[in-house]
Every structure is written in C-alpha cells, then in structure tokens.
Amino acid sequence: MTRWLFTAEVKTLPPLLRYLSVDELGVRAAALVDRRPRDARLRQVGTSRAGLPLLLLSVGHGSRQALIVAGPHANEPVGGATALRLAERALADPRLCDGADVTWNLLLCLDPDGARRNEGWLSGPYTLGHYFRHFFRPGFLEQPEWLPDGAAAAALPETRALLALQDELRPFFQCSLHGVDVGGGFVELTRDLPGLAPRLAHIAGRLGIPLELGSYDTLYWPTLGPAVYRIPPPRRGDLAAAITEAAVESTWFHPHPYGTVTAVVEAPMWGVAAVGDASTPADADGALRAVSRTLRRDTALLEALLARIRPSLDTAPDADRLLAPVDDYLLVCPGLADSWDPDTGPDTDADGGARPLPPLDTARLTALRISGRRIALRTAGLLRQLVTAAGHDPSGAAADLDRLIDEWCADYHDGHGARWIPVARQVEYHARVVLAAFDLARHQAPVPPPGASPLGTPPRRAEVPFE
C-alpha cells in the first residue's frame, strides 16, 4: 500500500464547513492559479445550456493525462470541493505530478445549471427535510453523462464538451465524482483495479464512512470486492432501465478505446450503517413485499397529488424542468415495485430474459428500502417546488406534501439511523479514494479493448482562458 496517499495533508485550505456554489468554485480555482501560475491553468472548455462556463483546472505538465469530472449530477455538490482538494494535493506533492509524469485535469462542474437550482439547500442547514424540499435533478434526458442515442447524437452542450475533452486528452484515468444522499460509499469501475477494495475499506474505516455492500445502482453488476463493482459494457434498453441502472451508453465508456479506466466514486451525505451489514435477514421475501407495497402506496399518493397540482401549473415559471424528473420517477416506480416483489416474478433484462434478484443480505435489503423511499422523497420535493412556483395552491397540496416529506425523512432518520456526515469528511473521503484509484491506475498499463481502432494524433483544442 502506498501510505502517503492516505497520510498526506494540505495546509493551504481551512476545513470546509459547507458545500461550494458554482461561482465559489470558479473564484477559488482562479485564486489557486494566481498563486501558482507556472503549475496551474484555468480555461473554459464549453458552455452550459444557460450560458454558464464549463471550467477546467489543470495542474502539472506531465505527458499522461488524468481527468476528474465533478458535478455530473446536480444534487451532488461534493465533487467540486473534492476537485479543488485534489488540485491542492497535486501542487503540494511532486509525486502526484512530475514524479508520475501526470497532468491533472479537473472539470469543476459538468452541470452548473442544475447545480444552481440546488443552491437553496447548499449552505445548510443540513437536514433531510431542507435538502429534499430544495432538491433538483433534471430529467434523465438532461443528465450530461448519459448518451442514450450514442456519442454522435449527443444533444446537450455539456455532454459534447465532455466528449471533446475526453477525445483531446485521451486520459489513462478518468474519475467521475458522485454523491449518495442517503446510504454509503462505493466505487464503480469500467476496468478492474486489483487492490482497490482493501484501500477503500481502510479509507472508509479511518474516516467513519459506511460502505454500501449492495447498492441498488449495482444490484445486477459483478462485484470486484466489498463496495467495488464492475460497470457492464453499455447495452440498449428501455428508458426505465436506463434511469435506474445507467444501462445505456455513457461518457464513462466513451474513452474506453484509449485504454482509459474510469472510476465512479460515490460519497454519502447521510450515512446508514446497515448498508454494510452482510448478515442474512430472517425473512427476505417478507421484507421485499413490504418494500414493494410501500413504493406502490407512495406512488399512488404522489400521482394523486400531481393530478391536484397540474391545473395550476400553467402559471408556474419553468414548470417543465421540474415536471420532467417527476414524470421520470413516476414512470419507473411501478416496474421497480414489481421487480422487487417475490409474488410478481423476476425482472427481465433488455432481451426479455428472466433476471432474478441476487441473494439478498441485510445490506441489499436496506439499499432497496432506501432507494424506494428516495424516489418518493425526491418526487415529493419537486412537487412542493412546483406548488411554490405556481404562486397559489387551491387544492391545498402543499400541506399534504409537507406532511409526507416530514414523515418519510423521519423514516430515514429514525428507521434507518441516517446521520449527517460533515462536508469536510465527505471531501476527504472522496479525495483519498480518488488518489487510491489513481495510484493503482498509473501502474496499470493501458489495455485497449479487442478490435479498438488504432489511435492517431489527438485533435488540438483551442484554449479559451478564463477571465
């Protein structure tokens, strides 16, 4: 084990007590460049749909490229602060740059438009109710990491900017910085990095971060070690499968022909210890029936509330942006409930074959409970925002939504023991896991997949300095 990856500390930044906004990320990155102009550069590599700059902070001058992507999901702000922490560490420790012949390229926020919509909860108070009442995540087709129609048909400017950056850099290592609102940490890989699982366990143990041994996102994926999963190659599937399992092409796999290994690193905001419990439950089928029954009941409540709210949405500004994820969530709920229910038969894969659930330990059952409740809470929070945006509430839906949000958040807190993890600890965990994966990847020779086309000269990109 490379011990310095776990012990190196950076003294130039005070402990981070809160998340950083999109504007603050840019200001801090510019200040870092002013302080170290020979070693750090900041440039604009694209523009969001709303006209916000996509900023890339590069540190070092090595010939090998590492690409770190922060903020791919709008409600997961920890990655931006992690990117700055990684830049500070790369500047402080020559073994990360010159010693490794590596340039670190850190995209500060892939979805700045969505991140702006989460600023209602970003600075706290960090309570579950405050978070879900201000939660925003765009509909599936507006999430910039996904390529539902392939790279050539990428519609979002944020997606096109990331694809161009990947083709320019051809990184040996790419890391996508994600966050889990309630649960535990885990890592997803496009290629195996042997030795990552024990390093992950060491980091999590030192920082008191629970690890998810059976995340819903990875329910059907191969396990490479505790809380480390192999992302299957992309396959075509229906929209519901893609929303819940990322079962489509993505920017995680786009640089695969260059020999890139991509690590998706998930850091929890509220930790739940039971997601790491590998014990055998007393009645797994009974627990599954309860989870499915709860999700069906919650879905019916939310659909009825949406029907009450819809007539007043004509006057709500930008209602379509809030309705898109609501419609997505309500679309997938019935199928999820059926796939989890032992009485309705196993789920099916994209080819129509049976796909039974894997063996269910306490960790996986806990993850399923959390996932069902997460969808309901996100939908309720978005509906509450729609009522607020409409400016009037003739149906009295707001009070019912507030009651449901409070009840479901209490279930997370009291029923699952969800506990807030301070921002500084989230960032430290995130950064240490990235460094562990980076250390393993830099010693692993690139392995282009069979049949990959020969690589030519990387295309040059015109640099746009950040003013």
Salt bridges, closest charged atoms under 4 A:
GLU9 OE1 - ARG89 NH2 3.67
GLU9 OE2 - ARG432 NH2 3.10
ASP23 OD1 - ARG116 NH2 2.61
GLU24 OE2 - ARG18 NH2 2.58
ASP39 OD2 - ARG36 NH2 2.89
GLU76 OE2 - HIS73 ND1 3.26
GLU76 OE2 - ARG137 NH1 3.30
GLU76 OE1 - HIS178 ND1 3.20
GLU88 OE2 - ARG35 NH2 2.80
ASP93 OD2 - ARG95 NH2 2.96
ASP111 OD1 - ARG49 NH2 3.92
GLU119 OE2 - ARG116 NE 3.85
GLU142 OE2 - ARG49 NH1 3.25
GLU142 OE2 - ARG321 NE 3.11
GLU145 OE1 - HIS178 NE2 2.98
GLU158 OE2 - ARG49 NE 3.07
ASP167 OD1 - HIS254 NE2 2.98
GLU168 OE2 - ARG43 NH2 3.01
GLU168 OE1 - ARG461 NE 2.69
ASP181 OD1 - ARG374 NE 2.71
ASP181 OD2 - ARG378 NH2 3.21
GLU245 OE1 - ARG235 NH2 3.91
GLU245 OE2 - ARG355 NH2 3.16
GLU249 OE2 - ARG236 NH2 3.08
ASP298 OD1 - ARG297 NH2 3.05
ASP298 OD2 - ARG373 NH2 2.61
ASP318 OD2 - ARG117 NH2 1.91
ASP327 OD1 - ARG310 NH2 3.30
ASP338 OD1 - ARG296 NH2 2.89
ASP341 OD2 - ARG296 NH1 3.12
ASP343 OD2 - ARG289 NE 2.82
ASP347 OD2 - ARG355 NH2 2.77
ASP400 OD2 - ARG308 NH1 2.96
ASP402 OD1 - ARG133 NE 3.16
ASP402 OD1 - ARG384 NE 3.04
ASP406 OD1 - ARG133 NH2 2.89
GLU407 OE1 - ARG403 NH1 3.88
ASP411 OD2 - ARG373 NH1 3.19
ASP411 OD2 - HIS416 ND1 3.91
ASP414 OD1 - HIS413 ND1 3.06
GLU428 OE1 - ARG85 NH1 2.66
GLU428 OE1 - ARG89 NH2 2.74
GLU428 OE2 - ARG432 NE 2.56
ASP439 OD2 - ARG199 NH1 2.93
ASP439 OD1 - ARG442 NE 3.12
ASP439 OD1 - HIS443 ND1 3.89
